[in-house]
Structure formats: C-alpha cells, structure tokens
Amino acid sequence: MRLGRIFIIFLGILILTGCVSSQEYKARLADIDGLKKDVSGIEEQLNTREAEKAGLQDELSKLKKERDDLVKKKNTLTSENAELKSTLDAKKDELMKNVTDLRAKLADRELKIKTVEDELRSKDMQISELKTEIAGLSSERSKAIEEKEKAISELRKTHDNLIKELNEEIKKGEIAVTQLRDKLSLSMVDKILFDSGSADVKKEGKKVLDRVIEILKKVADKQIRIEGYTDNVPISLRLAKKFPTNWELSNTRATNVVRYLQEKGIDPKLLSSSGYSEYKPMDTNDTEEGRAKNRRIEIVLIPLDTVIIKK
C-alpha cells in the first residue's frame, strides 16, 4: 500500500513537470505499468518479509520464553546440584569414616587370624608331638602288657608249684594259695608256724617254710610281703608283758618269718612285713573254726612297683 501511494505521487510529479508527446506519454505509461508491477512485486516481498518478521518475532518470543524456562531450570538444577553435592560430601565423609573403621577392624581381624593361625600351628605341633608320644606310649604299653602277661604266666607257674608242693596242707585246709592276675597270696594258719601265744617259728613250721622258700628263690621280680593276722581274743595276762596287744603279736610273727626267709637266702630288698592285728579277719570270730582261719600268716607276691592297701 505504501508503494502505491509513492507511485501516484511520482506520476503526479511527471505530469506537473511539463507536457509530453503521446508517444512519450505511452512510453511513460508503459514504464509506469512496469514500475507498478515492480512495486507490486516489491510489496508482495515486503508483505512476505513482514509475515516472516512476525513469525520470527513469535519464534523469538517462544525462544525467549524457553530461554527463561531453561534459566529457571538451570537455577533449580544448580540449587539441587549444590544440595546434592553437599549431601554427597557428607556421605563421602561418612563413607570415608566407615572405610577407616572397616580398615581398622580388618587389620584387627587379620591380627586375630594370624594369632589363631599361630596358635593352630602350635597346637598342630603339640598334636604331632602327642601323637609321637602316644605312639611311643602305645608301644611301651604293648610292651608293658606283654611283660605283665609274661610275669603273670611266670607267677602262675609259681602258683602251680606251690600247690603241688603244699598239696597235703592245702587238702587239710591249713594253707590256701590264690592268684589274682599279678598278685599271688599264700595263706597259712598260725598253728603250722607257731605254738599258741608264741611268735617264734617252730621247727615244723620252718620245714614248711623251707619248701616255700625253694620256690620263692626262683622269683626275682616280685615284692614278698609277709602279713600277720590274729583273731579278736585279747592277749592273756601271762603274755601281756611280751605282747601287750594283738598288734604286737601279729607284727612280731610277720617280722620273724621275714627274718627266716632272709636267713635262707631270700633277697632282703624284696622283703617287707606288716601286722594287722584282729582288724582284717577273713572269717567270723564267733566260732573256733572262724577264729582259727583268722589267725594266719600271708605271704603275698606282688609286682615291684605296687603298694598293697589291704581292705
């Protein structure tokens, strides 16, 4: 529209500037038509540019709005990022502390593990040593058992020899021979060895002991313990000065038998004696027969390393 107005003004100027010929007029009209067309094209271009400008302005407004939105988002994200960074820094510090604590605990555990491993190695060495020791003890035990069984077998021969030698006295009930594994006992009633109220071994008693001694001389690996026993009848007034109680009588009789065995060649290192008075009866003291059994001398053979405790 603006170009049209410009064209009319321009045409008026031409007319006012002077008269022209018809041909010139027509030529000028043709020029004017051309100019109109050019102006019309220019106007179309201007309109297009105006429309494009309006579109660009709209797009620019949108871009400004988008930019503003992005700036807001940026600010929001920057704030969130700052908060997140602060949180992460706090978590990092906490994690570093946890890592430090865990490393300290790990070092402590490793130290404990090393200590336990050292203890296990020590225990393994002890176990190995114990196994070696047990193997040695097992061997020694087997050897000891073998030797003990051999000793029991030898003692059984002594037992059998005593029974064979003292068969008549055994039949009469005056002597009893018993064996319990590695312990052998020869029990003799007192009348075989002593007169009533006496602690001296009588002649007939020595003969019986001589037969026992010949068998005992073949025994070299046993203690020979002589034990004296009485019944519960108190010592008579006639004997009280010599034997105040049955303790003295039982002990003296056992000692005299030991002395006789030594005189006959038994190694005194193997001999010992003990008196038990009336307090370890083997039968009742209410009958004469029971009291006769309680008045006895026992010759006990036991291993050299055994201590007898009478019950």
Buried (B, 14 or more C-beta within 10 A) or exposed (E): EEBEEEBEEEBEEEEEEEEEEEEEBEEBEEEBEEBBEEBEEEBEEBEEEEEEEEEEEEEEEEEEEEEEEEEEEEEEEEEEEEEEEEEEEEEEEEEEEEEEEEEEEEEEEEEEEEEEEEEEEEEEEEEEEEEEEEEEEEEEEEEEEEEBEEBBEBBEEBBEBBBEBBEEBBEEEBBBBEBEEBBBBBBBBBBBBBEEEBBEBBEEBBEBBEEBBEBBEEBEEBBBBBBBBBBBEEBEEEBEEEBEBBBBBBBBBBBBBBBBBBEBEBEEEBBBBBBBBBEBBEBEBEEEEBBBBBBBBBBBBBBEEEEEEEE
